[in-house]
Amino acid sequence: MDINSILYPVLSIGGLGAIFGLGLGFAAIKFKVEEDPKVPLVRECLPGANCGGCGFAGCDAYAAAVASGSAAPNKCPVGGAAVAEKVAAVMGVEVTETEKMTAFVKCSGDCDKAKTKYEYYGMNDCAMESNLAGGRKTCSYGCLGDGNCVRACQFGALSIENGIAVVDREKCTACGACISACPKGLIELVPYKNNIRVSCNSKDMPKATKDNCSIGCMGCKICEKNCPSDAVHITDFLAKVDYDKCTQCGVCTGKCPTKAIADITKKTAEVKGDDKETA
């Protein structure tokens, strides 16, 4: 066998590899994008959840935005104030304190309170069930309890209790993943420190709401008329709390005939009290 028939192809391929390697090396130097040295420093301060709660596609994108000055240092819902202070220190700025928020499911129509129009035997998927005549509940606005929000939450802050989703606000980071996952648009962010909640999202006429769910808001305006702070208003037969005005005086919760408006801390205390009495 002629050794040249082997040597020449090897040398040719090796030479081409060397040329291409040099070309790629030159291109890497020529077109190198300089990274702001603050980006990795900011990134180290972040928890790495990549939840998107800051409004960016993960921690890397948020770190780059902070370093460029296009994002505030206090947008990480997972890290909270502690992370905001670290990021602000890296950037050499003062952090502005933001109000802590928590997710809330605007529905209390569980298996005992809400009526159903059919039995659902499909996959546990709220979007899929919702496509079947709006879901099993007669109230087309109600929580279906299939757990899309539970699966979307990376922090174990949601669970399904008696057919509806419930948020553990102590675990909630207000990342917003559950909000995007809910096909009914039932979940919203509310101030953590305010305990007044409207546990209904129905915009049906009062009679229909009453027929569908025993705890639905009927838009009777009793809360609106009695609120001393002008913090509750009815729109589309549904009460809405203005948390900037609400003083948590409790007048609306006491006047609501269906208890669609409630103080969540008092509801929790009542449940615990009932458990003790039962035990």
MOHUWO-V786591 format. One record per backbone hydrogen bond with DSSP energy under -1.0 kcal/mol. CO is the residue of the C=O (numbers start at 0). NH is the residue of the N-H. If there is no record, write none. Layout:
CO&NH / CO&NH
This chain:
1&4 / 2&5 / 2&6 / 3&7 / 5&9 / 6&10 / 7&11 / 8&12 / 9&13 / 10&14 / 11&15 / 12&16 / 13&17 / 14&18 / 15&19 / 16&20 / 17&21 / 18&22 / 19&23 / 20&24 / 21&25 / 22&26 / 23&27 / 24&28 / 25&29 / 26&30 / 35&38 / 37&41 / 38&42 / 39&43 / 51&54 / 55&57 / 57&61 / 58&62 / 59&63 / 60&64 / 61&65 / 62&66 / 63&67 / 64&69 / 64&70 / 65&68 / 75&79 / 79&83 / 80&84 / 81&85 / 82&86 / 83&87 / 84&88 / 85&89 / 86&90 / 87&91 / 87&92 / 99&191 / 101&189 / 103&187 / 104&106 / 107&109 / 109&113 / 112&213 / 114&137 / 122&124 / 124&128 / 125&129 / 126&130 / 128&131 / 129&133 / 130&132 / 131&134 / 135&116 / 138&141 / 146&150 / 147&151 / 148&152 / 156&167 / 158&165 / 160&163 / 161&110 / 163&160 / 165&158 / 167&170 / 167&171 / 175&179 / 176&180 / 177&181 / 181&184 / 185&105 / 187&103 / 189&101 / 194&263 / 196&261 / 197&199 / 198&107 / 204&208 / 205&209 / 206&210 / 207&211 / 208&212 / 211&114 / 212&215 / 220&224 / 221&225 / 222&226 / 226&229 / 230&241 / 232&239 / 237&234 / 239&232 / 241&244 / 241&245 / 249&253 / 250&254 / 251&255 / 259&198 / 261&196 / 262&266 / 263&267 / 264&268 / 265&269 / 266&270 / 267&271 / 268&272 / 269&273 / 270&274 / 271&275 / 272&276 / 273&277 / 274&278
